């Protein structure tokens, strides 16, 4: 089956393992195992699939870890890890996926941290982190992600702060932070995000202020501060914005 380009194993609910020989599918570009709720592991030979562009692991609720060989998927552009409710970590080799452009982490309720190697994903443009209820922080290495255009953080209830290194994301255009009920502040480096066009802060109930550096966001076109019950807007911040608009 050396010419196989796409393999779809969706909703094979009794599938528990994939054969090591899977790695010999050298022409495979897309692997979809979404909804394989009893799949507990992926073969280490996964890393031998050098032409794999897209990997969909959505709904693999029994999957606890991903193989270290994941980092060898040098052609992969999209990785979907959604509804993997048993997943506790991502391999450190993860940062070696140099072609990765989109990463979706949704409803991975036991995922506590993201590896520092995340910062090595130099091609990443979009990261969605949604309903990761145990996630407490983002790695400082995010400062190295110079191609990042969109960051979405939704319903990460234990996320208290965002790293100061966030300001180094010079290409970021959209920052979406919703229902992060423990978030108390945004980093002062926020004002260094010179490409930021949209900032959405919704239902961040403990957020009280925007950093003073907020006024330096010259590219900002849209700001949503919605249902942030404790939010207080300081006049100096707005004065800076108004003076730059004028």
Secondary structure, DSSP 8 states (H G I E B T S, - for coil): -TT--EEE-TT-TT-----GGGGG-TT--EEE-TT-TT-----GGGGG-TT--EEE-TT-TT-----GGGGG-TT--EEEEES-TT-----GGGGG-TT--EEEEES-TT-----GGGGG-TT--EEEEES-TT-----GGGGG-TT--EEEEES-TT-----GGGGG-TT--EEEEES-TT-----GGGGG-TT--EEEEES-TT-----GGGGG-TT--EEEEES-TT----HHHHHHHHHHH-
